[in-house]
Structure formats: C-alpha cells, structure tokens
C-alpha cells in the first residue's frame, strides 16, 4: 500500500509544497528518504503519541517514507500533521484517496494539539490548488488564496474538516487483524448454559475456559462470543497457534525493534487460545501476569518495551490426550492423563473464573440473540446496585471457608454470583446465584485434580 499526500513547509521566502509518499508492508523497519533520520525519529515520537488522542496506534508494519523535495531538519516538524493523516490512512481510518487531494501542515503535540512552531509572518506563496489544513492560529490562516484554508486546533478536528471539505463519508475503524466470521448464537445448536456464562463473561470481561471433547463446538462458541463482543463494530479476533510460543503470544524484540504479540494486538477484542495445554509451559504461565495487570513490560538486551492491552481471553482444551474424557470411552493411560492435566497449574486456572464443560448439551439458551446482545451492552454501560440475602451471604461464607480460600477466587465467586443475579434481572443476590457461580468454578475447587485416575 502506497499513501500519497502533500505537506507545506516554511522557507526563507515564504512557503513551498512537498510531496509525501508512504509505503506500508509487512515488517517492523522504519526507513526514510529525503529527510534527516534523526529529525524524523523525533517526529515519530510526537505522531505516535498524538495518534493515541484519536484512539489509534502507530501501525505495526514496516514503513518507508519518501519526501520530495528534500527538507531541512528544522522543516520536518511542520510535516507532523500530513504524516499523522497518512498513518491513519494506512490503518484505513481515512480513505487514502482523500489525502491525494489534500495539503496539510503543522506540528503535533503529545496530546494531539496543533501548533505552528515558527512565529514570523509568512505569506502563502506556494502554488496550491487544493484544500489546506493548518493550525488555527498560524500566520497562514489569514491568507486568502481562493481555495479552502481550514484552521484546526487538534488532530481530531483536522480529520473531521478534511473529510467535510472533500465530502468523504467517515469509514468504520478496522480491526488490527482479520475479523472472525460472525457466527450468531443460533448457529450453535444447544449449549444454553455455556452461552449464558459466555454472555456474562463478555459483559464483565471475565476470562473463560472451555473444556470438552473435540467436535463439541468449543471453537464455534468462541466465534459466536466474538460476534457478541463486537456487536455492530469491528474488533479483532485472534486465534494464535501454539507453535508461536511466548514471542507469538506476548511479544518480543527483533533487531532492536519491539514486536507485539497476539495479546497486545487483540486489544479490546477477543483472544482465543485453542488447545491451551499444547502451548509451551512458559507461554501459558506468562499469561498469569498480563491477565492480572493488563500491562506487559518486556526487557531485553537490545531494548525495552511496554504494552497495555485489555482483550477478552477465551481458552479451550481437551480433558485428556485422546480428547474423549473418562465418560466417553477414554483410551489414555493414567500417567498420560496426569501429565496432561498437570500442564495447567492451579494459579493459571484460578485466573479463568468461568470454567465451562462443553459436552454437546441440546438445551437452548433461555434468551434470544437480540436480547443477549442488548443485555451485554446495557450491563457494560450501567450495572445495578445489588443487595445480598442472608442465605446468599451464608452460602458465600461457607464456600470461602471450604474451597474459595484465596482472595482472587473469593473475589471471582462474589463477582459471578452478582453477575448471575443481574442476568436473572433481580435486585437481590440469592443462594441459587452463589450455587450457580460455584458450579462454573469447579476447577478452582480442585475438580481438575480430584478426578485423576
């Protein structure tokens, strides 16, 4: 993909237009031509921060930038705005054809504010026959060249005015990866209990672990859950392969450049970890920290990086190496089953509060798809205040005294009990809500270990 646009830089005699060409491709390098590399690195830092003000990140691709005619290092700061618009076009937040007929200038602050770094009076002497975006208080804003001169205060306003003058519709922001097929819940037969708890997990962003034999619909449920979290928007759905290891899951450094993993790329989307027991142990255990904090600090000899991400994590696994389980004719030896189940440590299991068995249940979900979608949206927007009945408090205290002894598990049990009451639409948490929450936390109760042969 090659993005073409125009920039305006000051000169000793006035101003002049420069042509900007930007190519984005797979990779991580950042190459420049026609400008000082050191000055461009400073501009990259400003643009990277300014993009966050419009809910966008620096594209995770190899970028090649060419500027003609060549610019002095002091002129590069005036190209912050056109370069930021080009980065938005790379991620399809702006139509690339819009930028070909648009000229822009101005330096961006870290918060996206636009400024004109040169205070001397300048006249608009460059031969421009296209709309011009520039800082609102720049000396060029008062020029009257006979074509639109649009003063802007920040990056968001520049995007809006650029679209208006060229009458371009506002496109929907794309996912950072290929979105999964939208599989409505009616496409998954039965599994009403699993669908209910997946809806609760989506509303409260609680990690879910699906366990069951192959072919029972675990992957289909995950794709249906992505349709639930996405709604009418496009959010990422990532299902990395276990062969990617730690680097593919949480990120790495390559030749001094940070390379984000699937966890960072799935921000605000769904990260589906199929065959969780087949992932390397260090990759599985690396999830414990990021699931708890939402932040990853990666330190290597050639550099350090930090990523923050908040994906909804759904994982799936088989009950044993053959996949069938003890109730369906398992042919695995006892030592093989022990080895398989010990791959998931108890601290990791405790970070998946919703633990569902997918065994081919034919019972449908008690709510239709449209009602589930509306309930998830309403619950994420506003959660009602609940009271606890005496029976529910006694039941919760009994669970905390017997198996929910860690603070993390006790917190999840209370949260799931309240979530189940909200699902039922009642103002008071009852004992049956605590019982339902306890049933989906059976692995945290030691069920994964007690059933060892």
N, C-alpha and C positions, 0 to 999 in steps of 0.2 A: 504494500500500500504506500503510495506517494501522496503526501499532502502538500499543496501549493498555496501560498498566500503572500501578502505584501506587508512590509513594515516601513516606518518613517523614522529617520534619524536626523538630528540636527547637524549642520555643518557651519563653517565659518561665515558662509554667505547666505545661509537660510536653512533649508531642509532638502532632503533627497529621499527617493523611494529605493528600497532594496527588495530583492526577490528572495523569499524563503522557501526552500524545498526540504521536506522532511520525509524520510522513508522509515517505516516500522516493519520489522521482521522478527522471526523467532531468534532469541538470543538474549544477551544481557549487556553487550557493549554499548557505549555512547561515544560516537565519533562526530567530529565537527570539521567543516571546511569553510574557509573564508573568514573565520573569526578566531580570536585568541582562545585557546583551550582553557586557560586559567580564568579568563573573564566569563567564559561560558559555564564553567563549574559553579561560579558564584551565582549566575543567573538561574542555573538549575536548582540550586538550593532555595531561591526565592519562589520560583514557579512551583516546585514540589509542595511547599508549604501553602501557597495561595490556592492550589487545586483542592486542598482539604476544605477550604471555605465554601466550596460548591459541592461537597460530598463526592469528591473524585480523588483518585490517587494517581501517582506517576505510573504510566503504563509499564507493565512488566515485560518489555520487549527490547530488542536491540534497536537503537535509534541512530540514524545517520542524518545529520543536519548540514545543509549547504546554503550559504548566504552569498548572493551576488548583487551588487558589487561588494568587495571586501570592506569590513568595518573596523574602525579603530576600537580598542578595548573600552574606551570611555563611551562609545556609542551603543555597546551591547545592551546596557540596562534599559534603553528605550525600546528594545525588542521583546521585553518580558511579555507584554500583552499578546502580540501575534503568536509567540511561541506557545503560550498557555492555551490559546484557542486551537492551535494545531494539535496539542496533546489531547484536548477534548475531542477533536475530530478523529484521532487515532482510536479512541475508545467509543466512537460513534455517539458521543453526546451532542455533537454538532455535525450537520451534513457537510462533508468535505467540499462539495460544490459551492457552498456558501462562502467559504474562505477565499476561493479563487477570485471573487469579485469584491473583496473587502480589504481595506488597508487599516492598520492599527498601529498605535504607538503608546508608550507609557511604561513606567516601572511599577512593578507589583510589590506591595508589602507582604509580610508573612501572613497577614490576615486577609489578603485579597484586595486591599485598598490600592487605588491607582494614584500615582503622583507623577509630576514632571520634574525630574532632577535638575534641570537647567533653568535658571531664573531670568536670564537675559531675554529681552524681547526678540521674537523671531517672526518672520512672515512666512506664509505658506507659498513658497515659490516653486515647489516641485510640480511637475505636470502630472496631476492625478485626475482621473475621470471615473472615480469610484467612491462609494461611501467611506468615510474616515472615522474610526473610533479613537478617541484620545481622552486623557484626563480632563475633567470638567474645568479645572482652574488653570489649565496650561495657557500660555500666551497664544497658542494656535486656535483656541476655541472661539476667539472673536473674529477669526478670518471668515470671509465670505467668498469662497471660490466658485460658487454656483452649483455645488453638489452637496449632499448631506454631510454635515460635520456634527458628529454625535458626541457630546460630552458625557463622561461616565465617572462615577465615584469609585466603583469597585468592579471586580471580575464578573460577579453575578449580573450586574446591570449591563455590562458590556455584552454579555451573551444574549441578554434579552433584547437590547436595542439592535444588535447585529441581525437577529432573526426578524425583527419587526421591519427594518428598512428593506430587507430582501424578501419579505413575505414568505418566510420559511416556517413550516409547522415545527413544533417542538417534539423531537423524537423521544421515545422512551429510553432511559439508560439501559444498556445491555448488561448481561451477566458477565462476570470475569471468565467464564468458561461456557462451554456448550450446555444450554439448559436441558434437563432431562425431559422426556416426553411427559406431557400432562396426563396422568392416569387417574381419572376420577375414582372415588371410592366405590362407586357402583361397578367398576371394572374388576374389583377384587371381591370374589364371592365369599360371603360369610365373614368370619373373623371380627364379629361385632365387638367383643371385649378388647381385642388388640386395637381396633380403630378408635374406641373410646379413649384408651390411655394414650394413644398417639396424638389425639386431639388435645388432651390435657398437657402432654409433653410439649406440643407445639405452642400452646398458649402461654406456658410458663417457661419455655426454653429449657426443659429438663432432658438430659441425655437418656436415650432409650437403648436397651439391649434386647434384640430379638433372637430367640433360640428355638430351633426346631429342625426336623429332618429336611433334606434337600427337596425342592419342588413344592413346598408348602406355601410359598408366596411371600417369603421374607423380603426379597428384592422388590417385588411389586408393591408391598406395603410401604417400603421406603420411598418409592417413586410417587405413590399416592400421597404420602406425607409431604413430599416436596411440593406437590400441587396445592396442598393445604397451606403451607407456609408462604408460598408465592402469591396465591390469590390471583389478582389481576396484574401483578408486577412480574418482572423478570429478575429472579435471584439465582445465584449459582447453585448448581448441584454437582458435587464432585464425589466420585467413587474411585479413589486411587487403588492401584493394585498392590498387594503386599510386597511384591518384589522391589518397590520403591524404597522400602526401609525408612530409617529415620530422616534422611535427607528429603525423600519424597513426601513425607508426612508433615514435618515441622519446618524444614528449610535447611539451607546450607550456605557455604561460601564457595565460590568458584572463581579462581584467579583474582581474588581480592574483591569480588562483587557479590553482594548478598542475593541469594536465590530463594524466594519464599516457597514454602511447601504448600500442600493441599489445605492444611489447617488455616493458613493465612489467606489463601485465595478464596476460600469458601465463606468469607466474612459475610454475615447477615443472610447466609443461605443454609444449605443442608450438606453436611459432610457424612457420607455413607461409607462405613468401614465394614465391608463384607469379609467373611472368613477371618474374623478377628483373631482367632487362635493361630492362624497361619502367618500373621505378621511376626517379624523378629521381636524378641523379648524387649530389647532396648527401645524399639519403636512403640510397642504397646505401653511400656511404662513411662515413656516420655509424654504420653497424654495426660498423666496424672497432674502435672504442674500446669499445663495450659488450660485444662478443663477447670481447674480451681481458680486461676488468676485471670485468664483471658489475655495474658501478655507473655511473650517469649523473648528472652534476651539470649542471643547467640554470640558467643565469644570464641574466636579462632585466632590463630597466629597471624593471619593476614587481614584481620579486621573484626569488628563487632557490629552487630545489627540488633534491632528491636522491632518486633511486630506485635500489633494488637489486633485481635480478631474475636468475633462472637458468633461462630457458626452453631447451628443446632446439630449435635452429633447423634447419629443413629448407627448402631453397630449390629452385626448379625454373626451367629456362629452355630455350629452343629453340636449336638450333645455328646458326640463321641467320634472317633476317627472314621468309622464307616458311615456315620451320619444318621443311622436309623434310631438309635436310642434303645434303652432296655425294654420298653413296652412294644417295640415294633420289630423284634427279631434281630437284635444287635449280634454281630458275629465277632466283636472285638474281644481281645484278651483283657483280663482285669488290669494288668500292668499298662496296657495301651490306653485304657480309659483313664487311669490315674494320671498318666503322663499328659494326656490331652487336657484334662480339667485343671491340672496344676499350671498350665500356661497362663491362666487368668488369675492373678493374685487377688486376694481379698481387698486390699486398698484400691485396686482398679475397679473391681466390681462395685464397691461402695460409691464410686463416682457415677454409676449408672443407676439412679434411683428407680427408674421404671424398667422392670425386668419381665419380659413377656414370653410366654411359650406359644409358639405358632404351630399348631398341630392339626390344622385343617378343620377348624370349627365352622359349622354351617350356619350358626346363629347370626342374623344380620345386625348391623348397628342400629341402636334404638332411635337415632336421629338421621334424617336425610342429609345428603351432601350440603345443600344450601344452608340448612340450619347449623350444621357443624362449622361451616366457614364463617357464618355470621357470629357464632358463639366465640370462636377463636379471636376474631377481630375485636369484638366487644370486650372480651376478657383482657386482652392485651392493652386496650385503651384505658379501662377503668375496672378495678377489682373491688367488689363489695366488701364491707367490713362484716366479719362473721363472729358469732359468739359460740362458745363451746358448752355443750350439755354436760351434765355431771357424769353420765355414763361414758361419754367420749373421753372425758378427762381421766376417768379411772382406767379405761382401756389403754389410753396412751401411756399412762404411768406404768401399767403392767408391762407393756411392750418395752419401755425404756429400762425396766428393771431386769428383764429376761434376755433380750437379744439386741435391742437398739441402744447399746451402751455407749457407743462413740457419739460425739456431738454432731458429727456430719450425718450419720444415719438417723439420729433422733430428729435433726432438723428436716431431713427429707421426709420422714414419716409424718411429721406435723404438716409440712407443706402439701404432701399428697392428700392427706385427709381433708384439708381445707379446699384443695382443688376439686376433689370428688364432690364435696358439698356444693361448690359453685356449679359444677356440671349438672347436678340434680336440681339446681335453682332454689335451694333452701337457705334461709338465713342463719341456721344453726348447724354446727358440726355434730353429727350423731355417732353412736358406737359403730353403726354399719359402715360409716365412712372410714373409720380407723381400720375396720376389718378389711375393707376393700384395698386400702393402701398397704396393709400388711401382706396381702396376697400377692401383690406385684413386686414386693421386695423380698421374695423367697430366697434369692441367692444371698442377700445380706444376712439372712437368718441362718446361714450355714447349709442350706439345702443343696447347694452345689457340691458340698463335701460329704454330707451325711449319706447321700445315695451312692457313694463309691462302693463298688463290689469288694 
